[in-house]
Amino acid sequence: MARLSHCLQPHFSPVHLVAYRRLLHVELTAERYAVKRGPFASITKKDLNIFQSIVGPDHVLEGKDVDAFNTDWLRTARGQSQVAVRPRTTKEVSEIMRYCNDRKLAVCPQGGNTGLCAGSVPVFDEVVLLLSRMTTVEKVDPVSGVAVCEAGVVLESLDRTVRRDGLIVPLDLGAKGSCQIGGNVSTNAGGLRLLRYGSLHGSVLGVEAVLADGTVMDCLSTMRKDNTGYDLKQLFIGSEGTLGIVTRVSILCPPKPRSVKVAFLAVPTWRDVLNVFRSAKQELGEIMSAFEFLDNHSMEVHSRNPNMKVRNPIGASPFYVVIETHGSNAAHDDEKLHQALESTMGQGFVTDGTVGASETQCLELWSLRERIAESLTHDGYCYKYDISLPHDIMYDVVLECRERMGNLATTTVGYGHIGDSNLHLNVTSPEYCKEIMDLLEPWLQEVTGKHNGSVSAEHGLGFKKKDQIFFSKSQEAVTQMQLLKKVFDPNSILNPYKTIPASE
């Protein structure tokens, strides 16, 4: 089933970013966060000539043509790069990296630039390496369900391709119309279907990656079972381009469901949200593919989004739940879903609800959850947090945060993936406000660490969260990560200032 990601796509596109930037100046990341530039070389005319000899003159961008790739889509971070290079093949990526490593030129790999932690945009004048020309889906095996593709393939395009063979990509994101599979793997993107299909650590069977010195590491297995030596591909899943640049991926795709159902429910209390989840797991079992929640504040932000045409189809409620099922028998799935909903309503867990009667209606119901991030941007500046917390206290953190914000914030919303304890906590204000930031950090990270949660559930650490890693990982663990970084990237040229604190 397609999603409403096509509605999101303009909000992620470089053209839209350039136009929007004219309306709202984005402060330089280096200035806002007082970052010191690393000991890297600066671009010269000779470097540009070398890049042009590798990829062709049309694929080396300079000056104003790089502006769109300097700024994240949230308009919260801006680098100072003057060159972006667009390779077409793994060989070209290898040649570029070998040259940059010899010259000690820092490199920032970038896919669809849809991340939330400024991990895909430069901080200073790094060479932006764009994977957008690497768009070949090389193979889809309808028997094994394995697809092999290049890193620049857009997620929605890959899903559309594998559907021709009766499969789906096991990853679903609001940004699927723009994000690229290499970036998804590099950030270990979670998304809406993780409850049913698991994380990319299980779905990705192999990767090809180019290391900092240009070495091509071929771990592109298509076997579900490969118990030979260290599983090196796992190092690149979630490392955000700091250990190597993912250039090709093999991914296991489950069968396309013959039956898709979506229910949108009004739920009176947080405890009832958890009761509905517990009941849905018991009643729906193997066919439940997603279980999402949003609060009434999340619903309200849609009213400030002029591009949002879909409105709340049911009555006002403190909380809403979206349940999706994937199955093989429509009559069977419909009966199970309605029995489950009758049970929850009979127990008072649900006060109102609707079930999509057509694909269009299902898309509209999903849009109320998927487009929250887009609607929040219309408030001005958005402080975005993606954390994992125990279910019992998850929404307590939202309430406490809202109280801390008082009248400083435009809104404080909570929504996310109940199935994997993933809370998206977002605060908005007309523009960046240090007072708000000081109230949020490190308070939120301390609360998360206190409850043994994760300061990054599915969006990585990027630039913004790299120093927060100690709230979720021990010093010993971080030290081992730093040692790995030195082994794979001795000159630290790959995506510097990101993911983990630099070692001394």
Secondary structure, 3 states (H helix, E strand, C coil): CCCCHHHHHHHHCHHHHHHHHHHCCCCCHHHHCCCCCCCCCCCCHHHHHHHHHHHCHHHEEEHHHHHHHHECCCCCCECCCCEEECCCCHHHHHHHHHHHHHHCCCEEEECCCCCCCCCCCCCCCCEEEECCCCCCEEEEECCCCEEEEECCCEHHHHHHHHHCCCECCCCCCCCCCCCEHHHHHHHCCCCCCHHHHCCHHHHEEEEEEECCCCCEEEECCCCCCCCCCCCCHHHHCCCCCCCCEEEEEEEECCECCCEEEEEEEEECCHHHHHHHHHHHHHHHHHHEEEEEEEEHHHHHHHHHCCCCCCCCCCCCCCEEEEEEEEECCHHHHHHHHHHHHHHHHHCCCCCEEEECCCHHHHHHHHHHHHCHHHHHHHHCEEEEEEEECCHHHHHHHHHHHHHHHCCCCCEEEEEEEHHHCEEEEEEEECCCCHHHHHHHCCHHHHHHHHCCCECCCCCCCCCCCHHHHHHCCCHHHHHHHHHHHHHHCCCCCECCCCCCCCCC
